[in-house]
Amino acid sequence: MNEGFRLLDPVRQGAAVNVLRAILPAESVLYEPEDTKPYECDGLSAYRALPMVVALPENEEQVSRVLRACHELKLPVVARGAGTGLSGGALPHGKGVLLSLAKMKRILALDPVARVARVQPGVRNLAISEAAAPYGLYYAPDPSSQIACSIGGNVGENAGGVHCLKYGLTVHNVLRVRGCTIEGEAVEFGSEALDVPGYDLLALIMGSEGMLAVATEITVKLVPKPHTARVILAAFDDVEKAGNAAAAMIAAGIIPAGLEMMDQPATRAVEEYVHAGYDLDAAALLLCESDGTVEEVEEEIGRMTAVLKQAGAYDFRISENEAERLKFWSGRKAAFPAMGRISPDYYCMDGTIPRKRLGEVLRFIAEMEKKYGLRCPNVFHAGDGNLHPLILFDANDPEQLHRTEAFAGEVLEKSIEVGGTVTGEHGVGIEKINQMCVQFTPAELEMFRAVKRAFDVDELLNPDKNIPSLHRCAEFGRMHVEGGRLPYPDIPRF
């Protein structure tokens, strides 16, 4: 069993509680099982582990002191935002501290002239846009979980969203991150200025999954709300045609505000849930959005329609007003919760591939459905090739979970084979740790570990995540040669 997930040590736990209660109010240090259980998993709930202690600081000073104390005691620390992650990145360490930043939810400053907002990590993604709305501004990255997910978690996973094709991922919309190292030292990455002296390490901290530092303050860009936005809902009688249409759109020099795809199983599930008005006979639907001035949108809608017709779309609906636009998007935004109505559990993948290989990978996923006897509706950030296959299973059946993990592993390895990567926006966490052995060489993985050690020599921040050990990769390679599959880390499941 992975050392990080063994049963807790009462003596070690008692020492940690005493030290943390000298820093935080008693009610902000949780250690009874009924209090720590809500923190046992993130959105990828197939993996669970009870934290030894949960600490809930309210400001940077407390974060610094907690980290310094954990460093002195050599206690592992896992930072957690809203817990909406989908790769097990916030899975607790059984002999460590779960550092919840949920109480740090203040918008510290909002400058409508400079178009920036300075916020604490626990601020909800959507709350930034709500605060900026009176000034005609908003925060562009919009994950499906934006109503709940925190900006600190977005930084940790480099989150995207349905509009990331035009407006970019979190890394493209954050100017500065302030945080604390495991020693409790305050550090800053990036700057509110156009440039920063020395090495620009901002991109390094983005998507680092809490392994290098714990964010305590984030400065984000705000962008003007477009004058108008309209979306085309295009229906296709073949999934591959829809995938090729997405590639053709970009090839034509059009960068839509959003370009999303759903196959028929996905559209049927969401239509029963939100009644978005989708064509249930279509093998696949594309949502193509244009935003800007009225004139810009009118011209771009015409160009997108021509591309879609040429690519084989048999039906079009173009939103006529804001209410209809939001209705069309409601189905795509509700895709994940809709799966909960048709299956006890689902496992969401996050491979990213070249757009031109989308049809090929969709055929492969269909083959895997037959191989493993599991259903797999598909939703995609089609514009940037980010796949989200949703493998449906029952976690109460260990054999189904095993098949699901094997199914997911094959999809990720196929993504690598066609020139893609194991993650686009959900992070590696524990979910994709085996496939990191496929994508990267031992020398590359050791370089990743060297960067980790430069910030955290004892590897206390979010250990056992993201970067597999070379021993694990050797075992993974051996199993592949022998025709087997290396099990996922031995972490408590349902």
N, C-alpha and C positions, 0 to 999 in steps of 0.2 A: 504493500500500500504506500502511496505517496506520503512522505513524512509530514508534509504540510497539512494533511487532513486526518491525522490520528485523533483519538479522543483527547480532550484537553487534560492538562495537568493541574489539579486543584491548587497546589502550592504556587506554581507559576502564575495561575490566574489570580490568586489572592495578592501576590506581589504587584501584578499589573494594576489591579483595581485600586490598591492603596496609593500607588504612585499617581495614577490618573485623577483620583479624587483630590489630590493635593493641588491639581491644576484646574479641574473643572468642577462645577456643582455636582452634588451627588446624583441628581436626576439626569445628568448628562453622561453618566458612566453606567452602562447596562451590562449585566453579566448573568442574570438568571435566564434559564432556557426560554421561558415564555416571553422574555423581553428581547432576546437576541434572535429568536426564530424568524421574525419578519425580514431579517437581513441575510438569510441563509442562501439566497440565490438572486440572480438578476433576471432579466426577461427570458434568458435561455434557461428555463427552470428544470431541464433534465438533469442538471448537476446541482447538488446542494451540499453545504457544509456549515455547521454552526460556528460563528466566530467565538473566540475565547472571551473577548470583551468588545463592546461597541462604545466608541467615544464620539460625542457630538459637540465639537467646539463651535463658538459663535463668532470668532474673529481670528485674524492672522496671528496675533500674539499667542492665543491658545493653541492654534495649529502648530506653531513653532515649538512651543514648550512640550506638547504631546510627542512630536517627532523626536525632539532631543532626548526625552525620557525613554522612548522606545529604542532609540539608538544605543543609549547607555545600557539598557537591559537586553539588547540584542533581540528585540521582539519584532517579528514581521509586521508590516503595516499594509493594509489594503484600503486605498481611498475609494469612496463610493459617492456617486451623485444621487440621481433619482432612482437608480436600479432598473432602468429601462433597456440596458445594454443587451445585445443578442449574441455574445460570444463567450460568456462566462468570465469576462474581464474583471468583474467586481466580486467574484466568488470569494468568500472569506477564507482566511487561513485559520485552521483549527487551533493553532498555538500562537495566534497573533491578535492584533488589534484591528478591528474594522473602523476606519476613520470616516464617519458620515459627515458630509458637508451640507446636509439638508437645512441646517439653521442659518447658514450664511447665504441669505437670499435677498440682500438689499441691492437696489440699483443706486450706486454711489454718486453717479453724475451722468447727465445726458446733455450733450452740447449739439443743438440743432444746426449751428453755424459750421462747426468743424465736422459735423455728421459722425459723431462717435458717442458711444456709451461705455461707461466704466462700471462693471458689475461684479458682484461676488459670485463664486462658482455655483452656488445653489439656486441661482435665479433661473426660472423656467425659460426655455427658448422663446415661447410665444409671448411671455411677459415683456420681453424687450420690445417686440413690435407693438404691443399694446401701449407701452409707455411712450414710444416714439410716434404713434399714430397722430396725435394732435399737431405735430409738426410736418405731416405729410411724408414721414419717413418710416422705414421698417428694417428689420434684420433679415437678410435674404435666405440663409440656409434653413430649410423647413423639413426636418425628418418627419416621418409619419407620426412619431410620438411627441411632436413639438408641444402639444398641450401639457405634457408632463415632464419631458426630459430636461435635464439641467444643462446650462452652458458649460459648466466644468466637465461634465460627462461628454459633451460634444467635442470639447478640446481633446479629452483623453482618447477618443475614438476617431477623431477627424470626421465627424458626421457629415452627411450630405443632405439629400432630400429631393423631392420631385422637381425642384427648380435649380438644382446644382449645375445642370448642363450650361446654362447661360451665366449664372451668378457665382458659381464655384462652390467648393466644399468649405468647411470651417476654416481650413488653413488659409483660404483666400479672403476671408472676411474678419480675421482677427489681426489686430495691430500689435498687441502687447499682452504678455502673460506674466504676472507676478506670482511667485510661489515660494515654497520652502523645500530645502533638501532634507534628506533623512537626518542630517545633523541639526536641523532646525534653522539653518542659515537662510535668510531671505535672498532671493535671486530674481532677476528680471530678464525676460527674453523679448526681443523686439523693442519697439518704441512707437510713440504716437507721432514722431517725426517721420519724414519720408525715408530716412535711412538711419542706421544705428552704427556707432563705431565698433570696430572689432568684428569678430565672426558673427554672422547672423544665425543664431541658434533657434530662432522662433519655430522654423519648420521642423526642427528636431524634436521639440517638446510636443508639437501637434501630433496626435495619434500615438503617443508613447505609452498610453494605457496606464498612467500613474506609476511608471517604473523608474522615472528619473527625478521627478519632483512632484509635489502636491500643489496644484494651482489654488491661489487664494484671491486673486483679482484678475479680471480679464477685460481688456479694452477691445470692443468690437466696432466694425464699420457699420454705418447705417446708410441706406440708399433711398433715393426718392421713390415714392410709390408711382408706378406708371399711370399715365392718364387713363388708359383703358387696357383691358386684356380680354382676349377671346380664345376659345379652345375648339379645335376640330375633334370630333369623335368619329374615327374611321373604322369601318368593319372590313374584315378580310375572311375569305373562305379557306385560307391556308395559313398556318402559323409561320411557315418559312417565308411566305410573301410579306407578312407583317414585319418580320425581322429584317428582311432585305429593304423594305420601305424605310425603316429607321436609318439604315446605313445610307440609302440613297438621299435622304433628306440632308444629312451632313455633307455628303459628297457634292450636293448642289450648292453648297456654300450658305445654307440656312442654319442658323443656331437658334432653335426655338427656346422660349422661356422654360418649357417643359416638354419632354418627349418620353412618354411612358407606354408600356405595353402590358397587356394581360391576356392569358390564353382562356379558352372557353371554361374549363373547370373553375378558374379564378373568378371570371365574370359572373358565372352562375351563383357562386357562393356569395359574392358581395351584393348581387342584385336582390337576393332573398333577404339580405340584411338591411341595406339602406335604400333600395328602390331608386337607383340612379338613372333608370331609363335605358339600360344597356340592351343591345341586340343579343339575345341569348342563343341565336342560331349561328352567330359568327364564331369561327374557329379562333379568332384573335381580334382584339381591339387595340387601336393606337389612340392615345390622347396627345394632341400636338397643340401647344399653347403659344400664342404670340402676344407680346405686350409692348407698350410704347405709346406714341401719339395715335390718334384715331387714323390718321393717314398712313402711318407706318404699319399699323396692325392690318389695315385693309389690304395694303400691298403685299404684306408677308403671308396673310391668309390665302391670297390668290396663288402665290408661288407654292406654298405648301400643298394646297389642294391639287395643283397640277402634278406635283411629284407623287402624291398618294395615288392619284388616278393611274398614272403611268406604271406604278408599282403593283397595281392590281386590286386596290380597294373597291369594293362593290357598293358601298353606301357611305354617306357623309352626313353628319349633323354638326352645325356650327352654332355655338352658343350665341344667343341674341341679346342677353343681358347678364348682369353679374350673378343673379340668382341661378340662372341656368348653368353658367360656368362653374359655380361652386357645386352644383348638383352633379355635373359630370365628374368633377374631381372627387366628390365624396366617396365614390366607390373605390377608387384607387387608394385614397387615404385610409379607408376602412378595411383594406384587404387582409391585414393580419388579424384583427379581432374577428372578422367574418369567419375565419377558419375555425375559431373556437366553437362555432355553432354546428359545424359538420364533422368535427373530429375531437376526441378527448385531448389530443396534444398535437403540436406541429413543431417542426424543426426548420428554422429559416436559414438558408444558405446565403452566401454573399460573394461568390466569385465574380471576377471582372474579366471580360474577354474582348478581343477586337470585334468591333461591330459587324464586320463582314463574316464572322464565324458564328453569328447568332443562330442561324438556321441549323447548322451542323450540331451545335451544342443542344439545341432543343430536341433534335432527333435522338441524340444520345440520352437525354433525360427520359424520354419516352421509353427507350430500351431498358433503362435502369428501373423504371416503374414495373415492367414485366419481370425483370430479373429478381427484384426484391419483393414483389407482391405488395407494393405500397403506392398509394395515390400521391401525386405531386403537382398541384396547381402551380402556375408560374406567374410572377409579376416581375417587371424589369424596369430599371432606369435605362430604357433602350438607347437613349441618346449617347450615353457614355459606356454602354456595354456592361452595366452592373446587374448581375443576375440575382434574383431572390426566389429560387425554388422553395416551395413550402411543402416539406415532406410530412404527410399526415400519418400519425401512429398513435398507439395507446401505450403510454409509459408504464402502466401497470403490468404490462407484459414484457419482461426483460428481453425476451427473444426479439420482439418487435423493435425495441430500442437498439439492440445490437445491429439489426438489419438497417435501421435508420442511419446509424453512424457510418456503416459501411457504404450505404447509398450516398450519403453526403460526402464521404471521402473520395469516392469515385468522381463525383461532379467536380469537386475542387481540383483533383488531379487532371481531369479533362480540361479544365480552365487553364491550367498551367501548360498542358500539352499544346493547346492552340495559340499560345503566346500571351496568356493572361496572367492573373495573379489570384491569390487565395482570398483577398478581401478588397472591397472598395470603400466601405464606410463602417462596417461593424467591428473591425478589429480582429485580432487573432485570439486573444484570451487563452482559454484552454481548448476551445472548440476546434481550432484549425492547427493545433500545435504539431500534429503528425505531418500535415501537408507542408509545413515550413521546411521539413527535411527533404521534400521533393523539390521545392522551388529554389532553395539556396544550398550552396556547397558548404562543407564543413568550415572552410576558411572564411566564408562570408558570415556564417553564424557566429564564429569566434570573434569576428570584428564587431558584430552586434553586441556580444557580451562585453567586449572591451569598452564600448561606449557606455554600457550599463554600469560597469565597474568604475568608470571615470566619475560618475555621479554618486554611485552607491556601492562602495567597495565590498560591503558585506552582503549585498543583494537582499536587503530587507524590504524594499519597496515592491509590493506586488510580486513576490517570488513565485516560481513555478508557472509563470504565464508567458505567452508571446514568443519566447525564444527557447526552442527545445535543446536539451543537453546533447552533446555529441554521442554519448552512450545511447540515448534514446534513438537518435537518427541511425546509428549503426544497427540497432535491433530492428528498426523499421525497414531498413534496407534488406536485412536478412530475411525478414518475413515476406517481403515482396519477392525475393528470389525463390523462396520455397513455396510461393503461391498462396501464402496466408496473409493475414492483416494484423498489424500490431494493435492491441486493444488501446482504447483511449485511457488517459491517466486514471488510476484507480481512485476515483472520487465518488463519494456517496451519491447514489441516484435515488429516484423515487422509491 
